């Protein structure tokens, strides 16, 4: 700005000089003219100094000010000042400003001033090298900026874990064939030896016999018409055929026969250890021996679809586990809270939630100070001053917030900055983790998630979280085995901009309006009344400020100019005779 003012003044002076008769004067005439002008101004100053002041010439002037009474009693000044300060708007503004002013730790101040101290130790290294004609100079990289790229939420687990093992065992079919003599009897259910002379069936039931069929009983009445054979017009109760494995005392069988008795039993002795273990669960059983299906047992062919099976079990052994060592030993990470994932008492699996800084990353470009910021003509140099504007970042954030508020206002619910609920899954203690998120690099993270078999929704969540668009809400257990949580779901609220996410996170802390349970949070926006209660001046927008910082001037433009100039020179050198 100073350079621009100087340039405008120079142009104005040159314009007047070109059109005035003074341009023809020599140096002596110009000197005399200057003296005359100075004498005129001196006389005006004397007149002003000797003239009695009045309210017309000096605004607010009075010949009898109220403060004149303090000349005789100066001790009253301090007491009256303290009394007036209690209700004075200026003092209120000072006290309010002091109460709301940001406070910084010594380490933070050292980090902010580190760059200026580095420049102060060797200033010539950043300003030297300018040629006297102002034709070209060089750019020196500034020390790296101490700004942090932001923070993220990291989690780890402690408690009881399950060691999963896969076990298998074999089951065999034991088949035996026995030839037995069967004794066959006839009996009746109506009366013993009443008609036809057969015993009651109750005798055979008591001896473990089994009914195998029926046959017609004796005819109670025959009919003979004299022209053909007679026939039964009133048949008696049918006889029941009984087959017994041993003779029935007191009864005579009407026939005997030999029968092959096939007995089979699945021999699962090898699997009983796993079957009786409460920590083991059968997951599969497949036939392992089915060829041939027909086999000769004691000279008798026996056909079965399967003769042996392979049974698979999944067994779990309980052990104490803790994967928080890395976060516990990181002094930059702060423990925020501990949540019970297993929802039992006492809690068997605990999730520890930490707040950690994002790892330092290279910015879009280094910052430089260039000799081109010093412009010289004939040995007279003028510095181009670049005035810093501390209010720009606040104005930019405020404008961005208002633009977001306009674009994200929901007229149906009358809310602002509504988010979208997203979830991802991970093993409580294990390799599978589809929730890499903000603390993991974007591109390697996507490749890893694809390799782990994470779904598309989880990969998109990683992208949004890595770009700072998602706020971590919490976790809940999504799968238990034997009462132990083995898989959890992490819930996030994702927004359309990083500013919306920061407003939600820090605004909820101000209201206060904490997140709901991870299972239930729906990422609702602020009502108009809630948003009006937020104090944006108390929020930390440093994560957004870092995006506003661009390199002051890169040496690429200087190198490009030199390169073009060299190419032109080479062209004429080649073209010259």
TILUMSE-222468 format. One record per residue (C-alpha): x, y, z. Coordinates in steps of 0.5 Angstrom, whole numbers, padded with zeros to 4 digits, always signed. Layout:
<nodes>
XYZ
...
</nodes>
This chain:
<nodes>
+0000+0000+0000
+0006+0005+0002
+0009+0003-0005
+0002+0005-0009
+0002+0011-0005
+0009+0013-0007
+0008+0012-0014
+0001+0016-0014
+0005+0022-0011
+0010+0021-0016
+0006+0021-0022
+0002+0027-0019
+0008+0031-0018
+0011+0029-0025
+0004+0031-0028
+0004+0038-0025
+0012+0039-0027
+0010+0038-0034
+0005+0043-0035
+0007+0049-0030
+0012+0054-0032
+0016+0052-0026
+0019+0047-0031
+0023+0052-0034
+0026+0055-0028
+0033+0053-0026
+0035+0050-0019
+0036+0057-0016
+0029+0060-0018
+0026+0053-0015
+0030+0054-0008
+0027+0062-0008
+0020+0059-0009
+0021+0054-0003
+0023+0059+0002
+0018+0064+0000
+0013+0058+0001
+0016+0057+0008
+0016+0064+0010
+0008+0064+0009
+0007+0058+0013
+0011+0060+0018
+0007+0067+0019
+0001+0063+0019
+0003+0058+0025
+0005+0064+0029
-0002+0067+0028
-0005+0061+0030
-0001+0060+0036
-0002+0068+0039
-0010+0067+0037
-0014+0066+0043
-0017+0059+0042
-0025+0058+0042
-0030+0053+0040
-0030+0055+0033
-0023+0054+0031
-0022+0048+0036
-0028+0043+0037
-0030+0042+0044
-0026+0047+0047
-0029+0051+0053
-0026+0056+0057
-0028+0053+0064
-0028+0045+0063
-0031+0041+0069
-0024+0038+0070
-0021+0044+0072
-0023+0043+0079
-0018+0037+0080
-0012+0042+0079
-0014+0044+0087
-0015+0037+0089
-0011+0032+0084
-0012+0026+0089
-0020+0026+0087
-0017+0024+0080
-0016+0017+0082
-0023+0016+0086
-0027+0019+0081
-0024+0015+0075
-0025+0008+0079
-0032+0010+0080
-0034+0013+0073
-0030+0006+0070
-0036+0002+0073
-0041+0004+0068
-0036+0007+0062
-0038+0003+0056
-0030+0004+0054
-0028+0000+0061
-0034-0005+0060
-0031-0006+0053
-0024-0007+0055
-0026-0012+0061
-0030-0016+0056
-0025-0016+0051
-0020-0019+0056
-0025-0024+0059
-0026-0027+0052
-0019-0026+0049
-0015-0033+0047
-0010-0035+0052
-0004-0039+0049
+0001-0043+0053
+0009-0042+0052
+0010-0048+0048
+0005-0045+0043
+0008-0038+0043
+0015-0041+0042
+0012-0045+0036
+0009-0039+0033
+0015-0034+0034
+0020-0040+0031
+0020-0037+0024
+0021-0030+0026
+0027-0032+0030
+0030-0036+0025
+0029-0030+0020
+0032-0025+0026
+0038-0029+0027
+0040-0029+0019
+0036-0023+0016
+0041-0022+0010
+0040-0029+0008
+0033-0027+0006
+0034-0020+0003
+0040-0020+0000
+0042-0022-0007
+0038-0016-0011
+0042-0013-0016
+0042-0005-0016
+0038-0004-0023
+0033-0008-0020
+0033-0013-0026
+0033-0019-0022
+0034-0022-0015
+0033-0029-0012
+0028-0032-0007
+0030-0035-0001
+0025-0040+0002
+0022-0038+0009
+0022-0043+0015
+0017-0048+0015
+0010-0045+0018
+0009-0048+0025
+0001-0049+0024
-0002-0055+0025
-0006-0059+0020
-0012-0061+0025
-0014-0066+0030
-0017-0073+0029
-0021-0078+0034
-0017-0084+0035
-0019-0091+0039
-0017-0097+0042
-0019-0103+0046
-0018-0106+0052
-0021-0112+0056
-0023-0119+0054
-0021-0122+0047
-0023-0129+0044
-0018-0133+0040
-0021-0137+0035
-0019-0143+0033
-0022-0148+0027
-0022-0155+0030
-0025-0162+0026
-0026-0169+0027
-0029-0175+0024
-0035-0179+0025
-0036-0186+0023
-0042-0191+0021
-0042-0197+0025
-0046-0203+0022
-0048-0210+0024
-0052-0215+0021
-0055-0221+0026
-0059-0227+0023
-0065-0228+0028
-0070-0234+0028
-0077-0231+0028
-0083-0234+0031
-0090-0233+0028
-0097-0233+0032
-0104-0231+0030
-0108-0228+0036
-0115-0224+0036
-0116-0218+0040
-0124-0220+0042
-0123-0226+0046
-0118-0231+0048
-0120-0238+0045
-0127-0235+0043
-0128-0237+0036
-0123-0240+0032
-0118-0242+0038
-0113-0237+0037
-0110-0233+0044
-0111-0226+0046
-0106-0221+0043
-0105-0218+0050
-0100-0225+0051
-0096-0223+0045
-0096-0215+0047
-0093-0217+0054
-0087-0221+0051
-0085-0216+0046
-0088-0218+0039
-0090-0214+0034
-0096-0214+0029
-0094-0216+0022
-0100-0216+0018
-0107-0219+0019
-0111-0225+0016
-0119-0227+0015
-0122-0230+0021
-0127-0236+0022
-0133-0235+0018
-0139-0234+0023
-0145-0236+0018
-0145-0239+0011
-0150-0239+0006
-0151-0245+0001
-0157-0244-0005
-0156-0251-0007
-0153-0249-0014
-0146-0247-0013
-0141-0247-0007
-0143-0244-0001
-0140-0237+0001
-0139-0233+0008
-0144-0228+0009
-0142-0226+0016
-0134-0226+0017
-0131-0227+0024
-0126-0222+0027
-0119-0222+0023
-0113-0225+0026
-0107-0221+0027
-0100-0224+0025
-0095-0223+0031
-0088-0224+0030
-0083-0225+0036
-0076-0226+0037
-0077-0231+0042
-0082-0237+0043
-0088-0235+0047
-0089-0240+0053
-0095-0244+0052
-0096-0242+0045
-0095-0246+0039
-0092-0242+0033
-0096-0243+0026
-0089-0242+0023
-0082-0240+0024
-0077-0236+0019
-0070-0233+0019
-0069-0225+0019
-0063-0221+0018
-0063-0215+0023
-0059-0209+0021
-0056-0204+0027
-0053-0198+0026
-0049-0193+0030
-0046-0186+0029
-0039-0187+0032
-0038-0179+0034
-0033-0181+0040
-0027-0176+0037
-0032-0170+0037
-0035-0171+0044
-0029-0166+0047
-0031-0161+0042
-0039-0162+0043
-0038-0162+0050
-0034-0155+0050
-0039-0149+0051
-0034-0145+0048
-0034-0149+0041
-0040-0149+0036
-0041-0153+0031
-0041-0150+0024
-0041-0155+0019
-0042-0163+0017
-0040-0166+0011
-0040-0173+0008
-0033-0175+0007
-0034-0183+0005
-0040-0185+0000
-0036-0189-0005
-0039-0195-0005
-0045-0194-0002
-0047-0201-0002
-0042-0206+0003
-0042-0213+0005
-0043-0214+0012
-0043-0221+0015
-0045-0223+0008
-0051-0219+0007
-0051-0213+0003
-0052-0206+0006
-0053-0200+0002
-0052-0193+0006
-0052-0186+0002
-0046-0184+0007
-0041-0188+0011
-0037-0183+0015
-0037-0175+0016
-0032-0169+0017
-0035-0165+0023
-0032-0157+0023
-0032-0153+0030
-0030-0146+0031
-0027-0146+0038
-0026-0139+0042
-0021-0138+0048
-0022-0132+0053
-0015-0128+0054
-0014-0121+0056
-0012-0116+0051
-0010-0109+0050
-0008-0105+0044
-0008-0098+0047
+0000-0098+0048
+0002-0093+0042
-0004-0088+0044
-0002-0089+0051
+0005-0087+0050
+0004-0081+0045
+0004-0075+0049
+0001-0071+0044
-0006-0075+0044
-0011-0074+0050
-0016-0079+0053
-0023-0076+0052
-0027-0082+0055
-0028-0089+0056
-0034-0093+0053
-0037-0100+0055
-0038-0104+0048
-0040-0110+0051
-0046-0107+0055
-0045-0111+0061
-0043-0111+0068
-0037-0111+0070
-0035-0109+0063
-0031-0114+0059
-0029-0110+0053
-0028-0102+0053
-0026-0097+0048
-0022-0091+0049
-0023-0085+0045
-0017-0080+0044
-0016-0074+0041
-0009-0073+0037
-0006-0069+0032
-0006-0070+0025
+0001-0072+0022
+0005-0066+0019
+0004-0066+0012
+0007-0062+0006
+0003-0056+0004
+0001-0054-0003
+0008-0050-0004
+0014-0047+0001
+0013-0040+0002
+0019-0035+0000
+0021-0028+0001
+0024-0025-0006
+0029-0020-0008
+0023-0017-0012
+0020-0014-0006
+0025-0009-0006
+0025-0005-0013
+0031+0000-0014
+0033+0005-0019
+0040+0008-0020
+0042+0006-0013
+0035+0009-0010
+0031+0003-0007
+0024+0003-0005
+0021-0004-0001
+0014-0006-0003
+0011-0007+0004
+0006-0013+0004
+0001-0011+0010
-0002-0017+0014
-0009-0017+0015
-0011-0021+0021
-0018-0020+0020
-0018-0023+0013
-0019-0030+0016
-0024-0029+0021
-0028-0025+0015
-0027-0031+0011
-0030-0036+0016
-0036-0031+0017
-0037-0031+0010
-0037-0038+0009
-0041-0040+0015
-0046-0035+0012
-0046-0038+0005
-0046-0045+0009
-0052-0043+0013
-0056-0041+0007
-0055-0047+0003
-0056-0052+0008
-0062-0049+0011
-0068-0054+0012
-0074-0051+0011
-0078-0057+0013
-0075-0058+0020
-0072-0050+0020
-0065-0053+0022
-0058-0051+0020
-0052-0056+0018
-0055-0063+0018
-0051-0068+0017
-0051-0075+0015
-0050-0082+0019
-0045-0086+0017
-0042-0093+0020
-0036-0097+0019
-0034-0104+0022
-0028-0107+0025
-0026-0112+0029
-0025-0110+0036
-0018-0114+0037
-0016-0116+0030
-0013-0114+0023
-0020-0112+0019
-0021-0105+0020
-0025-0101+0015
-0025-0095+0019
-0018-0092+0018
-0021-0085+0017
-0018-0078+0018
-0011-0081+0022
-0009-0085+0016
-0007-0082+0009
-0012-0082+0004
-0010-0086-0002
-0006-0092+0001
-0012-0092+0006
-0017-0094+0000
-0012-0099-0003
-0012-0102+0004
-0019-0102+0005
-0020-0105-0002
-0015-0111+0000
-0019-0112+0007
-0026-0113+0003
-0029-0107+0006
-0036-0105+0002
-0036-0098-0002
-0040-0095+0003
-0034-0096+0008
-0029-0093+0003
-0033-0087+0001
-0033-0086+0009
-0026-0086+0009
-0025-0081+0004
-0030-0076+0007
-0027-0077+0014
-0020-0076+0011
-0022-0070+0008
-0024-0067+0015
-0032-0068+0013
-0034-0073+0019
-0035-0072+0026
-0034-0079+0030
-0040-0080+0035
-0038-0087+0038
-0038-0094+0037
-0043-0100+0039
-0042-0108+0039
-0045-0111+0033
-0043-0118+0034
-0042-0122+0040
-0040-0129+0041
-0041-0133+0048
-0042-0126+0051
-0036-0123+0048
-0036-0117+0043
-0032-0119+0037
-0034-0114+0032
-0036-0106+0033
-0039-0101+0029
-0036-0094+0029
-0042-0088+0028
-0040-0082+0024
-0044-0075+0022
-0041-0073+0016
-0043-0066+0013
-0042-0062+0006
-0036-0058+0009
-0031-0058+0014
-0033-0051+0017
-0040-0055+0018
-0037-0060+0022
-0033-0056+0026
-0039-0052+0028
-0043-0058+0030
-0037-0061+0034
-0035-0054+0038
-0042-0051+0037
-0045-0058+0041
-0040-0057+0047
-0042-0049+0047
-0050-0051+0048
-0049-0056+0051
-0052-0061+0046
-0048-0068+0046
-0048-0073+0041
-0053-0079+0043
-0052-0086+0043
-0048-0089+0037
-0053-0093+0036
-0059-0088+0036
-0055-0081+0033
-0059-0078+0027
-0054-0072+0026
-0060-0067+0026
-0058-0060+0025
-0058-0054+0030
-0065-0050+0030
-0065-0043+0029
-0065-0041+0036
-0059-0046+0038
-0055-0043+0032
-0057-0036+0035
-0054-0038+0042
-0047-0040+0039
-0041-0036+0040
-0036-0036+0033
-0031-0032+0036
-0030-0038+0042
-0029-0043+0036
-0022-0046+0034
-0022-0045+0026
-0015-0046+0025
-0016-0052+0021
-0019-0048+0016
-0014-0042+0017
-0009-0047+0014
-0013-0048+0008
-0012-0040+0007
-0005-0040+0007
-0001-0040+0000
+0006-0039-0002
+0008-0031-0002
+0012-0032-0008
+0014-0038-0011
+0021-0038-0015
+0018-0042-0021
+0016-0035-0024
+0023-0032-0023
+0026-0039-0026
+0021-0039-0032
+0023-0032-0034
+0030-0033-0034
+0029-0040-0038
+0025-0036-0043
+0030-0030-0043
+0036-0036-0044
+0032-0039-0050
+0031-0032-0054
+0038-0031-0053
+0040-0038-0055
+0036-0037-0061
+0039-0031-0063
+0046-0033-0062
+0044-0039-0067
+0041-0035-0072
+0047-0030-0072
+0052-0030-0078
</nodes>
